[in-house]
Amino acid sequence: MNVHYTGRQQSVTSLVRKQVETRLNKLKKIFGPRTSPEAHVILEQERHLHCVEITVNLRDHAIVGAAQANNLRQSVDDALDHLEKQALRQKARWRVKNRHARPMATRSIRTLAERADQAA
């Protein structure tokens, strides 16, 4: 996974890089080996708040996780949690979209009878 870092009023430390890359590898496992996502991590500091925005581009759309906290490590964790929830939701959508209904000949008679009762 290609990860690009941008630090605004803040330097990107190796500890932050390691934290982000380990969690992004987990996301890569969720999406599977056929995808090659790219990530852009933006770290900002506004007075006492640390703002983190992580954008992952995959297939034809982007998933964005953003968070703010007093602690940099906490804001990175929150952004990655938000990103992981979106990834799991997106993966579930792909799974449901690809399913197909079975042909009528393979459906059981009991299921057909139940549907007829519900329609009546």
One Martini backbone bead per residue (centre of mass of N, CA, C, O) as a GRO file, in nm:
protein
  120
    1MET     BB    1   0.096   0.037   0.024
    2ASN     BB    2   0.050   0.368  -0.047
    3VAL     BB    3   0.197   0.632   0.157
    4HIS     BB    4   0.108   0.971   0.227
    5TYR     BB    5   0.261   1.251   0.388
    6THR     BB    6   0.126   1.532   0.588
    7GLY     BB    7   0.262   1.821   0.759
    8ARG     BB    8   0.100   2.064   0.969
    9GLN     BB    9   0.269   2.206   1.213
   10GLN     BB   10   0.411   1.912   1.177
   11SER     BB   11   0.571   1.621   1.239
   12VAL     BB   12   0.657   1.303   1.107
   13THR     BB   13   0.684   1.026   1.277
   14SER     BB   14   0.773   0.697   1.313
   15LEU     BB   15   0.543   0.618   1.505
   16VAL     BB   16   0.312   0.708   1.323
   17ARG     BB   17   0.384   0.540   1.076
   18LYS     BB   18   0.358   0.264   1.213
   19GLN     BB   19   0.065   0.287   1.307
   20VAL     BB   20  -0.062   0.331   1.027
   21GLU     BB   21   0.056   0.086   0.863
   22THR     BB   22  -0.060  -0.146   1.036
   23ARG     BB   23  -0.363  -0.068   0.997
   24LEU     BB   24  -0.360  -0.062   0.680
   25ASN     BB   25  -0.296  -0.365   0.648
   26LYS     BB   26  -0.570  -0.455   0.756
   27LEU     BB   27  -0.733  -0.325   0.527
   28LYS     BB   28  -0.604  -0.483   0.298
   29LYS     BB   29  -0.721  -0.757   0.394
   30ILE     BB   30  -1.018  -0.682   0.359
   31PHE     BB   31  -1.000  -0.616   0.038
   32GLY     BB   32  -0.766  -0.767  -0.074
   33PRO     BB   33  -0.532  -0.852  -0.330
   34ARG     BB   34  -0.660  -0.694  -0.590
   35THR     BB   35  -0.607  -0.444  -0.443
   36SER     BB   36  -0.452  -0.093  -0.470
   37PRO     BB   37  -0.422   0.109  -0.233
   38GLU     BB   38  -0.428   0.456  -0.143
   39ALA     BB   39  -0.272   0.686   0.090
   40HIS     BB   40  -0.362   0.988   0.284
   41VAL     BB   41  -0.185   1.175   0.534
   42ILE     BB   42  -0.309   1.429   0.762
   43LEU     BB   43  -0.130   1.653   0.977
   44GLU     BB   44  -0.254   1.864   1.241
   45GLN     BB   45  -0.216   2.186   1.421
   46GLU     BB   46  -0.452   2.340   1.655
   47ARG     BB   47  -0.318   2.441   1.902
   48HIS     BB   48  -0.442   2.169   2.100
   49LEU     BB   49  -0.511   2.025   1.832
   50HIS     BB   50  -0.527   1.709   1.663
   51CYS     BB   51  -0.541   1.654   1.317
   52VAL     BB   52  -0.686   1.380   1.125
   53GLU     BB   53  -0.648   1.265   0.778
   54ILE     BB   54  -0.777   0.976   0.598
   55THR     BB   55  -0.716   0.862   0.262
   56VAL     BB   56  -0.872   0.603   0.062
   57ASN     BB   57  -0.797   0.471  -0.254
   58LEU     BB   58  -1.048   0.269  -0.425
   59ARG     BB   59  -1.112   0.204  -0.717
   60ASP     BB   60  -1.390   0.446  -0.749
   61HIS     BB   61  -1.322   0.546  -0.446
   62ALA     BB   62  -1.342   0.708  -0.123
   63ILE     BB   63  -1.204   0.689   0.209
   64VAL     BB   64  -1.283   0.875   0.514
   65GLY     BB   65  -1.081   0.970   0.805
   66ALA     BB   66  -1.164   1.170   1.094
   67ALA     BB   67  -0.985   1.355   1.366
   68GLN     BB   68  -0.997   1.487   1.712
   69ALA     BB   69  -0.735   1.570   1.957
   70ASN     BB   70  -0.504   1.621   2.211
   71ASN     BB   71  -0.388   1.355   2.103
   72LEU     BB   72  -0.227   1.209   1.846
   73ARG     BB   73  -0.276   0.907   1.894
   74GLN     BB   74  -0.584   0.928   1.931
   75SER     BB   75  -0.654   1.054   1.653
   76VAL     BB   76  -0.544   0.821   1.484
   77ASP     BB   77  -0.723   0.599   1.601
   78ASP     BB   78  -0.998   0.725   1.530
   79ALA     BB   79  -0.955   0.740   1.223
   80LEU     BB   80  -0.904   0.432   1.184
   81ASP     BB   81  -1.174   0.335   1.296
   82HIS     BB   82  -1.351   0.481   1.091
   83LEU     BB   83  -1.223   0.342   0.843
   84GLU     BB   84  -1.290   0.049   0.922
   85LYS     BB   85  -1.597   0.073   0.921
   86GLN     BB   86  -1.620   0.154   0.624
   87ALA     BB   87  -1.484  -0.098   0.506
   88LEU     BB   88  -1.684  -0.308   0.614
   89ARG     BB   89  -1.932  -0.186   0.478
   90GLN     BB   90  -1.826  -0.205   0.186
   91LYS     BB   91  -1.780  -0.511   0.182
   92ALA     BB   92  -2.078  -0.584   0.230
   93ARG     BB   93  -2.185  -0.458  -0.030
   94TRP     BB   94  -2.027  -0.634  -0.228
   95ARG     BB   95  -2.144  -0.904  -0.133
   96VAL     BB   96  -2.448  -0.845  -0.192
   97LYS     BB   97  -2.422  -0.762  -0.494
   98ASN     BB   98  -2.302  -1.061  -0.590
   99ARG     BB   99  -2.555  -1.193  -0.542
  100HIS     BB  100  -2.773  -1.467  -0.629
  101ALA     BB  101  -3.046  -1.608  -0.732
  102ARG     BB  102  -3.208  -1.881  -0.741
  103PRO     BB  103  -3.355  -2.090  -0.918
  104MET     BB  104  -3.672  -2.217  -0.922
  105ALA     BB  105  -3.597  -2.528  -0.933
  106THR     BB  106  -3.425  -2.514  -0.644
  107ARG     BB  107  -3.654  -2.450  -0.490
  108SER     BB  108  -3.863  -2.500  -0.250
  109ILE     BB  109  -4.189  -2.569  -0.185
  110ARG     BB  110  -4.211  -2.432   0.091
  111THR     BB  111  -4.123  -2.147   0.002
  112LEU     BB  112  -4.348  -2.105  -0.209
  113ALA     BB  113  -4.585  -2.138  -0.009
  114GLU     BB  114  -4.510  -1.900   0.178
  115ARG     BB  115  -4.535  -1.679  -0.038
  116ALA     BB  116  -4.832  -1.729  -0.107
  117ASP     BB  117  -4.940  -1.665   0.180
  118GLN     BB  118  -4.832  -1.371   0.194
  119ALA     BB  119  -4.986  -1.260  -0.061
  120ALA     BB  120  -5.286  -1.331   0.059
   0.00000   0.00000   0.00000
